[in-house]
Amino acid sequence: MSATLYDDRPHPVPLFAYLRYKENWLWHFMDVENRVCGMAHFSYEPLFNRARMSCNLDVRGTVYKYASEIPFPEKFAYAGEIGDGKLRVLFREPQKTFELHLDSDDLSLEVYYQRRGPLFDFDAYEKANPDKPQVFALMGLNSRMPHTHHQQTLDMTGSLRLKNGEQIALKGFGNRDHSQGVRCDNITRTHTWSWLLFDDKNFAATDITVIDNPGLLAAGGYMYDATGLRALKDIDVELRGNMADGMPETVRFRFADPAGQTFTISADIANRLGYVPLSGEKPDSGLAEYLCIDNFCRCTLEETGERGYAMIQVGYNPEHVSR
């Protein structure tokens, strides 16, 4: 290999220097009647000896935030509970029942989740679409490191008590997402991540572009109805319009399953029921903080006119994308 003029000097830091391994959980809850929605996020990073967690709620237009960071737990593997004591999730029955609790200065929250749909392993999407770019490959800089990614729709009940003494009995639905592997979130350029629920069916889809290869789009997703659980074959996500906070007014999904059946879903973010910010990977090395918002809204299946509810997470790097 021949040397160049600059090989004597310090070199640009390659992107693989920022590879990170983490185990990550995201829990959503949505009570339409009481206008309460939100998320809890747990991110465990042994490389940095830390666990970061947060829980953000939108209660009738008022946003409450909780966040903390603790050292990586000594007893982590197979623990029946994650969290910092104030914010915690309890794993009760595998793939069936879970609990989310938060006791903060602002509120006390209890959410009891029950299985609504089966667990989906995104490995099934990769096997059904071997010719397409894979989400975790892009997020891991094509490092070929092993990863797992599971998702499941849930029903939920619970209670919320605010510091002013108001108590709200919760009832609705939600979703859980669990992933493990090398994730270099700080190279993400844009992404959407969504779950969409109807009375007799549900969908989930994600897509992503990265800074080092902005022309390459990776996606993944699935659907579940009376026919059964299946990976999607075609996923197209279109963002329309632009609101003041950088979110689109509408997100339109076009899906096709392996049998060729198509589904078109419009999500009405302009008239969203609530929204909360999500802080992903901790900013470092002078990198810009990634902007990400979870939007809870109504959605419509255009082929039939069915109405449902959705969480549409939209994120982008403001240094590389202008919305």
C-alpha positions in Angstrom: 0.0 0.0 0.0 1.4 3.4 -1.0 1.6 6.2 1.5 -0.1 9.6 0.9 0.8 13.1 1.9 -1.2 13.0 5.1 -0.3 9.5 6.5 2.2 10.9 8.9 -0.5 13.0 10.6 -3.5 12.2 12.8 -6.2 10.5 10.9 -10.0 11.1 10.8 -11.7 9.0 13.4 -13.6 6.2 11.5 -17.3 5.7 12.2 -16.7 2.2 13.5 -14.9 3.8 16.5 -18.4 4.8 17.8 -19.8 1.3 17.8 -21.9 0.7 20.8 -23.5 -2.4 22.3 -26.7 -1.9 24.2 -29.9 -3.7 25.3 -32.9 -1.5 24.9 -36.5 -1.5 25.9 -39.3 0.9 24.9 -42.8 0.8 26.4 -45.7 2.8 25.1 -49.2 3.4 26.7 -52.2 5.2 25.3 -55.5 6.0 26.9 -57.6 7.8 24.3 -60.6 8.7 26.5 -58.5 10.3 29.3 -56.0 11.8 26.8 -53.0 10.2 28.6 -50.2 8.8 26.5 -46.5 8.3 26.9 -43.4 6.1 26.9 -40.8 4.6 29.1 -37.3 4.0 27.7 -34.5 1.9 29.1 -31.0 1.7 27.6 -28.3 -0.5 29.1 -24.7 0.1 27.9 -22.0 -2.1 29.5 -19.2 -0.4 27.5 -19.9 2.9 29.3 -20.9 1.3 32.6 -24.3 3.0 32.5 -28.0 2.5 32.3 -30.1 5.4 31.1 -33.9 5.5 31.5 -36.7 8.0 31.1 -40.5 8.2 31.2 -42.4 11.0 29.5 -46.1 11.5 29.7 -48.6 13.8 27.9 -51.6 14.3 30.2 -54.2 16.4 28.4 -51.6 18.6 26.8 -49.2 18.9 29.8 -45.9 17.0 29.4 -44.2 15.4 32.5 -40.7 14.2 32.2 -38.5 11.9 34.3 -35.0 10.7 33.5 -32.0 9.2 35.3 -28.7 7.5 34.8 -27.2 4.8 37.0 -24.1 2.5 36.8 -24.6 -0.7 34.9 -26.1 -3.2 37.3 -23.9 -6.0 38.7 -26.8 -8.5 38.6 -28.2 -7.8 35.1 -28.6 -11.1 33.3 -32.1 -12.6 33.6 -33.2 -10.1 36.2 -37.0 -10.0 36.7 -36.9 -6.2 36.9 -35.2 -3.3 35.2 -35.0 0.3 36.3 -33.7 2.6 39.0 -36.2 2.0 41.8 -38.3 5.0 40.9 -38.9 4.0 37.3 -39.1 0.2 36.8 -40.5 -2.6 34.7 -41.4 -6.0 36.1 -41.4 -9.0 33.9 -44.3 -11.2 35.1 -45.4 -13.8 32.6 -43.2 -14.3 29.5 -44.7 -12.6 26.4 -48.0 -12.1 28.4 -48.0 -9.7 31.4 -45.7 -6.9 32.5 -45.8 -3.9 34.9 -44.5 -0.4 34.6 -44.2 1.8 37.6 -43.0 5.4 38.1 -42.9 7.4 41.4 -41.5 10.8 40.7 -41.8 14.3 42.2 -44.6 15.0 39.8 -46.7 11.9 39.7 -47.3 8.2 40.5 -47.9 5.9 37.6 -48.9 2.2 37.4 -49.4 0.5 34.1 -50.4 -3.2 33.8 -49.8 -4.7 30.4 -51.5 -7.8 29.0 -50.8 -9.5 25.7 -52.9 -8.2 22.8 -51.0 -9.8 19.9 -48.2 -12.3 19.5 -44.5 -11.4 19.8 -42.8 -10.7 16.5 -39.1 -11.4 16.0 -37.7 -9.1 13.3 -35.4 -11.9 12.2 -38.5 -13.2 10.4 -38.6 -10.0 8.3 -34.9 -10.4 7.4 -35.5 -14.0 6.3 -38.6 -12.9 4.2 -36.6 -10.1 2.6 -33.0 -11.4 2.1 -32.5 -9.0 -0.9 -33.2 -5.8 1.1 -31.0 -3.7 3.4 -31.5 -4.5 7.0 -32.1 -1.9 9.7 -29.7 -3.3 12.3 -27.0 -3.7 9.6 -27.1 0.0 8.9 -27.3 0.9 12.6 -24.3 -1.3 13.3 -22.2 -0.1 10.4 -22.5 -3.5 8.7 -20.4 -5.0 11.5 -22.2 -8.3 11.1 -22.6 -8.5 14.9 -25.5 -10.6 16.2 -28.6 -8.8 17.2 -32.2 -9.5 18.3 -35.3 -7.3 17.9 -38.7 -8.1 19.3 -42.0 -6.2 19.3 -45.5 -6.9 20.7 -48.8 -5.1 20.9 -50.4 -4.9 24.4 -53.6 -3.9 26.2 -53.1 -1.9 29.3 -54.9 -0.8 32.5 -53.5 1.2 35.4 -53.7 4.4 37.4 -52.1 7.9 37.4 -52.0 10.2 40.4 -50.7 13.7 39.9 -49.1 15.8 42.6 -52.2 18.0 42.8 -54.1 15.0 44.0 -56.0 14.2 40.8 -56.3 10.5 40.1 -57.0 8.9 36.7 -58.0 5.3 36.1 -56.2 4.2 32.9 -57.4 1.9 30.2 -56.2 1.5 26.7 -53.4 -0.2 24.7 -49.7 0.0 24.1 -46.7 -1.6 22.6 -43.3 -2.9 23.7 -40.0 -3.0 21.8 -36.9 -4.9 22.9 -33.6 -5.0 21.1 -30.1 -6.2 21.8 -26.9 -5.7 19.9 -24.5 -3.2 18.4 -26.3 0.0 17.7 -24.5 3.1 16.5 -27.5 5.5 16.8 -25.4 8.6 16.5 -24.9 8.0 12.8 -28.7 7.9 12.1 -29.8 10.5 9.6 -33.6 9.9 9.6 -36.0 7.3 10.8 -39.6 6.4 11.5 -40.8 3.8 13.8 -44.5 3.1 14.2 -47.2 0.8 15.5 -50.8 1.0 14.1 -53.8 -0.7 15.8 -57.2 -1.5 14.5 -60.0 -3.6 16.1 -59.0 -6.8 14.3 -55.5 -6.2 13.0 -52.3 -4.4 13.8 -49.2 -3.3 11.9 -45.7 -2.2 12.8 -43.0 -0.7 10.6 -39.7 1.1 10.8 -37.4 2.7 8.2 -34.0 4.3 8.6 -31.3 6.2 6.6 -27.8 6.8 8.0 -25.3 9.7 7.6 -22.5 7.8 5.9 -24.8 6.4 3.2 -27.8 8.7 3.0 -29.1 7.1 -0.3 -29.6 3.7 1.3 -32.9 3.0 3.0 -33.5 0.0 5.3 -36.9 -1.0 6.6 -38.7 -3.7 8.6 -42.2 -4.6 9.7 -45.0 -7.0 10.3 -48.8 -7.4 10.6 -51.2 -9.5 12.5 -54.8 -10.3 11.9 -57.1 -13.4 11.9 -55.0 -14.9 9.1 -52.0 -14.9 11.4 -48.7 -13.2 12.1 -46.5 -12.4 9.1 -43.6 -10.3 8.0 -44.3 -7.5 5.5 -42.7 -7.7 2.1 -43.1 -4.1 0.9 -42.9 -1.0 3.2 -43.2 2.6 1.9 -43.4 5.5 4.4 -44.2 8.9 3.1 -44.0 12.1 5.3 -46.3 14.9 4.2 -46.4 18.5 5.3 -44.3 20.2 8.0 -45.4 21.4 11.5 -43.6 24.0 13.6 -41.8 21.3 15.7 -40.4 19.6 12.6 -43.0 16.8 12.6 -45.0 16.0 9.5 -48.7 16.7 9.3 -49.5 13.2 7.9 -47.6 10.0 7.5 -48.9 7.6 4.8 -47.9 4.0 4.9 -48.1 1.6 2.0 -47.6 -2.1 2.9 -47.8 -5.4 1.1 -47.7 -8.8 2.7 -46.0 -11.9 1.2 -49.3 -12.9 -0.6 -49.5 -9.6 -2.3 -52.3 -8.1 -0.3 -51.9 -4.3 0.0 -52.7 -1.9 2.9 -52.6 1.9 2.8 -52.8 3.7 6.2 -52.8 7.4 6.8 -51.8 8.7 10.3 -53.1 12.2 11.3 -50.3 13.8 13.2 -51.6 17.3 12.6 -54.5 16.5 15.0 -52.5 14.2 17.3 -53.9 13.2 20.6 -50.5 13.8 22.4 -46.8 13.7 21.9 -43.6 13.3 23.9 -39.9 13.7 23.2 -37.6 10.7 23.2 -33.9 11.0 23.9 -32.0 8.2 22.2 -28.3 7.7 22.4 -26.5 10.1 24.7 -24.8 12.8 22.6 -21.0 12.9 22.8 -17.9 13.9 20.8 -19.5 17.2 19.9 -22.2 15.5 17.8 -25.6 17.1 17.4 -28.5 15.7 19.5 -30.8 13.7 17.4 -34.4 15.1 17.4 -37.1 12.4 18.0 -40.7 12.7 18.9 -43.4 10.1 19.6 -46.7 11.2 18.2 -49.9 9.5 19.3 -52.7 9.9 16.8 -55.6 8.5 14.9 -55.1 6.5 11.7 -57.3 5.3 8.8 -57.0 2.1 6.7 -57.8 3.7 3.3 -58.9 0.5 1.6 -61.8 -0.1 4.1 -62.2 3.2 5.9 -61.5 1.5 9.3 -60.3 3.8 12.0 -57.6 3.0 14.5 -54.9 4.5 16.7 -51.2 4.8 16.2 -47.9 5.8 17.6 -45.6 7.4 14.9 -42.1 8.1 16.0 -40.3 10.5 13.7 -36.6 11.4 14.1 -33.9 13.2 12.2 -30.4 14.7 12.6 -30.8 18.5 12.4 -27.3 18.9 11.1 -28.0 16.7 8.1 -31.7 17.1 7.5 -33.8 20.3 7.3 -37.6 19.8 7.8 
